[in-house]
Amino acid sequence: YTFSSKTLLKIKQKLLDSLKNKEYSTLEDLVIVAAQIIPHIASEQKRYRISVYPDERTIRYYINEEIVDKPYEVSGSSSRFTYRHLLQILTIKHLQAQYLPLNKIKDMREERMEELIINASFPKVRPSH
């Protein structure tokens, strides 16, 4: 069977709650966590050449374009990222999967990032028995 939409909302909320107090000591760590979550919140966008999984270079571009906040702490070649950064990346990928161009995403306000991700249409998930 498939999960009800109410159950999927609870699953998404628990997933995000489990990440709220985490910090990522490198951009690579942030990329890895985002890549693990993206399949659950964004489908592949087939019309344009948009990567499903952002790499470090893409996230640096998002930071440079002020779509994602700068790291909250930079020490030498190391940067520290938070849940907020992760939400920003997940939101971008979800909106891109909905065919929203990056310039429109940049214009959006972030107040509803978490709500947008929680209420996102997810692929059907089948429980394993």
C-alpha positions as CSV (number, residue, x, y, z in Angstrom):
1,Y,0.0,0.0,0.0
2,T,1.0,3.7,-0.1
3,F,1.1,6.1,2.8
4,S,-1.7,8.6,3.2
5,S,-0.9,12.3,2.6
6,K,-1.3,12.9,6.4
7,T,1.2,10.2,7.2
8,L,3.6,11.6,4.5
9,L,3.4,15.0,6.2
10,K,4.3,13.5,9.5
11,I,7.2,11.6,8.0
12,K,8.5,14.8,6.3
13,Q,8.1,16.8,9.5
14,K,10.0,14.1,11.5
15,L,12.8,14.1,8.9
16,L,13.2,17.8,9.0
17,D,12.9,17.9,12.9
18,S,15.8,15.4,13.1
19,L,18.0,17.8,11.2
20,K,17.1,21.1,13.0
21,N,20.0,21.3,15.4
22,K,22.6,19.8,13.2
23,E,25.6,21.8,11.9
24,Y,27.7,20.9,8.9
25,S,31.4,21.6,9.2
26,T,32.1,21.5,5.5
27,L,30.3,22.2,2.3
28,E,30.8,18.6,1.3
29,D,28.9,17.5,4.5
30,L,26.0,19.8,3.5
31,V,26.0,18.4,-0.1
32,I,25.8,14.8,1.2
33,V,22.9,15.5,3.5
34,A,21.0,17.5,0.8
35,A,21.6,14.6,-1.6
36,Q,20.1,12.1,0.8
37,I,16.9,14.2,1.3
38,I,16.3,15.6,-2.2
39,P,14.8,12.4,-3.7
40,H,12.1,12.7,-1.0
41,I,11.2,16.3,-1.7
42,A,11.8,16.9,-5.4
43,S,11.2,15.0,-8.6
44,E,13.5,15.2,-11.5
45,Q,12.8,18.1,-13.8
46,K,12.9,16.8,-17.3
47,R,12.2,19.9,-19.4
48,Y,15.4,21.7,-18.8
49,R,18.9,20.7,-17.9
50,I,18.7,21.0,-14.1
51,S,20.8,18.8,-11.9
52,V,18.7,16.9,-9.3
53,Y,21.6,17.0,-6.8
54,P,23.6,20.2,-6.3
55,D,27.4,19.8,-6.0
56,E,29.7,22.0,-4.0
57,R,30.3,24.3,-7.0
58,T,26.5,24.8,-7.5
59,I,26.0,25.7,-3.8
60,R,28.9,28.2,-4.0
61,Y,27.1,29.7,-6.9
62,Y,23.8,29.9,-4.9
63,I,25.8,31.6,-2.1
64,N,27.5,34.0,-4.5
65,E,24.1,34.9,-6.0
66,E,22.6,35.3,-2.5
67,I,20.0,32.6,-3.0
68,V,21.6,30.7,-0.1
69,D,23.1,32.5,2.9
70,K,26.8,32.7,3.4
71,P,28.2,30.2,5.9
72,Y,27.7,31.4,9.4
73,E,31.3,30.8,10.3
74,V,34.4,30.6,8.1
75,S,37.8,29.5,9.4
76,G,40.5,29.2,6.8
77,S,39.3,26.8,4.2
78,S,36.5,25.5,6.4
79,S,32.9,26.8,6.5
80,R,30.1,26.0,8.9
81,F,26.5,25.5,7.7
82,T,23.2,25.1,9.5
83,Y,19.7,23.7,9.1
84,R,18.7,27.0,7.4
85,H,21.3,26.5,4.7
86,L,20.0,23.0,4.1
87,L,16.4,24.2,3.9
88,Q,17.4,26.8,1.4
89,I,19.0,24.2,-0.8
90,L,16.0,21.8,-0.5
91,T,13.6,24.7,-1.3
92,I,15.6,25.6,-4.4
93,K,15.6,22.0,-5.7
94,H,11.9,21.6,-4.9
95,L,11.0,24.8,-6.8
96,Q,13.3,23.9,-9.7
97,A,11.5,20.6,-10.0
98,Q,8.3,22.7,-10.3
99,Y,9.9,24.5,-13.3
100,L,10.5,27.7,-11.4
101,P,13.6,29.5,-12.8
102,L,16.4,30.4,-10.4
103,N,15.8,34.2,-10.9
104,K,12.2,33.7,-9.6
105,I,13.4,31.6,-6.7
106,K,15.8,34.3,-5.8
107,D,13.0,36.8,-5.6
108,M,10.9,34.7,-3.2
109,R,11.0,35.2,0.6
110,E,12.3,32.5,2.8
111,E,9.8,32.8,5.6
112,R,7.9,29.8,4.4
113,M,10.9,27.5,3.5
114,E,10.1,24.8,6.0
115,E,6.4,24.9,5.3
116,L,7.0,24.6,1.6
117,I,9.2,21.6,2.0
118,I,6.8,19.9,4.4
119,N,3.9,20.4,2.1
120,A,5.8,19.5,-1.1
121,S,4.4,16.8,-3.2
122,F,6.6,13.8,-2.6
123,P,6.9,10.7,-4.7
124,K,4.8,7.8,-3.5
125,V,6.6,5.9,-0.8
126,R,5.9,2.3,-0.3
127,P,6.7,0.9,3.2
128,S,9.1,-2.1,3.2
129,H,7.9,-5.2,5.1
